[in-house]
Amino acid sequence: MFESGRPIQTAAARASRIKAAGNLILARMDVEPERMSRLVEISFTSPDPELSKRVVDAWSTNFIQSTLERRYSATSYARNFLEERLKQLRIRIDESERALVNYASQQNIVNIPGSTDSNGQTTGERSLVVDDLANLNRELAQATAERVAAESRLNSGGATKEQLDNTANSTLRTKRAELAADYARMLQQFDPAYPPAKALQAQIRSIDAALRGEGSRVDAVLRATYQASLSREQQLTSQVNKLTGRVLDFRRRSIQYNILQREVDTNRQLYDALLQRYKEIGVAGGVGVNNIAVVDDAELPVAPDRPRPLFNMALALFAGLVVGAALAIVFEQIDEGLTDPIEVEEVLGLPLIGVTPKLPNDKPVVALDDPKSILTEAYASIVANLGFATSHGIPRTLAITSARAAEGKSSTSYAIARSIARTNRSVLLIDADMRSPSVHALLEKPLDQGLSNFLAGANDIDRLIRPTEIAGLSIISAGPQPPSTPELLSGDRLRALLEQMGDRFDHIVLDLPPVMGLADAPLIASQVEGTLVITAAHSTHKNVARIAIGRLRSAHAHMLGVVLTMFDAKQASYGYGYGYGYGNGYGYGSSSDEAAN
């Protein structure tokens, strides 16, 4: 089919052409983020520079438009969702309020709405029955006070305040006082039988009789007042008792009412929250705000991007150098490791503290039990050399580690601690290799409690210290394996333990984990006075040992030197200076291989 001289494309063919064009653009499009910024650089490669510029401009423009469309779609979806939820909540509010009103009407529950007083304080909704009971209680308290006051006045006896305040009583008392004064003056000159004196005396008796009559009248008034107060108190007490029963019944009926009221309040709070969110989405749902903008328009290329002969040659040269360096590193890595004591000092740049022999069997504890064995003599020499490591002799806190496992560090830790203890000093051996502990196996001690318990927060350190059969030597095993050893070692608990144990022991020897691949050894080595590196002959690669020592130095560990273990004078390419003791001189000893742990 043709239209205007051109074939009419079907929808499938058009979609296929669009997909092919898109794949072609994607294959030549490159988007690279700029480092240390939030910018990206867009580039397109084609033979036509004008086409490259137009594609990049169209790409950035369409990306901004699509971002705005996605944001608007997300906002529209959220708005529609909230509208539906608001409709549902309005229905639930109507139903819950209708249920609340119906129940209140059925149970005759009438509540007084809350109000705000002059101080701005808002009172909650109150029940009419409860409010009436509160008013009656106040009236009862006032009536009780009036009754108690009336009873007190009635039972007081003698002159009362009512009697003293009575005007007639006051006049009579004044008149009597005057007559009594005249009578007393007259008796100073005349006899009581004197007629005027008798007349005064008669007047005084008459006033006394009047005062007694007035007192009886006041007593009658007080008694009537007391009876009225008592009657009112009893009446109010009866009303309070009746209303209390109504309040209790009201509270029983208000249980379901309160449940319905809470449901109404909850629905209204949900509705208000969703309504507020709906308003926020409506305000923020505008399309005018966008965090994507074109900083610089695409530039028209002035020169081809590739091919670049000079760059390709430089790249080939660089690749050749990298390959050569990689081959050199590979050849360096496949060496057979350190072979003799002299090479240790030259390669590692640390003093050689001592050498231990490679012996026929693998039971170092048995060999160390013999004070004349070549293994015991070797470690005695190492301890003697450690005496020159510091100005005060053997370091108070000594860490022993190795580059990798199975190099004899645990056996060396135990042997050095044992040799120091033989010099009549107290020594504490701590197994700090909490990932793969072995000191407890050498001394046949349990592993249930140890260093990990203390680092995790246990404070009873005496339970962790275990004595040994060797005089002056005690150990703290590694304890259960913790979930995160570096987290325990990063705190202050280890330093506190070393300070606390430093007051109780002359020396502390720590058996550390291997350095390579773990963070434990550098963390511990930075907190002790000196660190000793153990390396096995014909086993540890030179570069591995150098890297391990570099990691310890980076942690500011004080490096004392190196101990070469498992040295076989027969296997060495030439004789060693004091190899007579390590060859066939004694013919007895034990391997310090880590496998014995």
Secondary structure as UniProt FT lines:
FT   STRAND          2..3
FT   TURN            4..5
FT   STRAND          6..7
FT   HELIX           11..28
FT   STRAND          29..33
FT   TURN            35..36
FT   STRAND          40..44
FT   HELIX           49..106
FT   TURN            107..108
FT   STRAND          111..112
FT   TURN            118..119
FT   STRAND          126..127
FT   HELIX           128..155
FT   HELIX           161..165
FT   HELIX           167..187
FT   TURN            188..189
FT   TURN            192..193
FT   HELIX           195..284
FT   HELIX           309..333
FT   HELIX           341..348
FT   STRAND          352..357
FT   HELIX           364..369
FT   TURN            371..372
FT   HELIX           374..386
FT   TURN            387..388
FT   TURN            391..392
FT   STRAND          397..402
FT   HELIX           409..421
FT   TURN            422..424
FT   STRAND          427..431
FT   HELIX           439..442
FT   TURN            443..444
FT   HELIX           451..455
FT   TURN            456..457
FT   HELIX           461..463
FT   STRAND          466..467
FT   TURN            471..472
FT   STRAND          473..476
FT   HELIX           485..489
FT   HELIX           493..502
FT   TURN            503..504
FT   STRAND          507..511
FT   TURN            516..517
FT   HELIX           520..525
FT   TURN            526..527
FT   STRAND          530..536
FT   TURN            537..539
FT   HELIX           542..554
FT   TURN            555..556
FT   STRAND          559..567
FT   TURN            569..571
FT   TURN            577..584
FT   HELIX           594..596
//
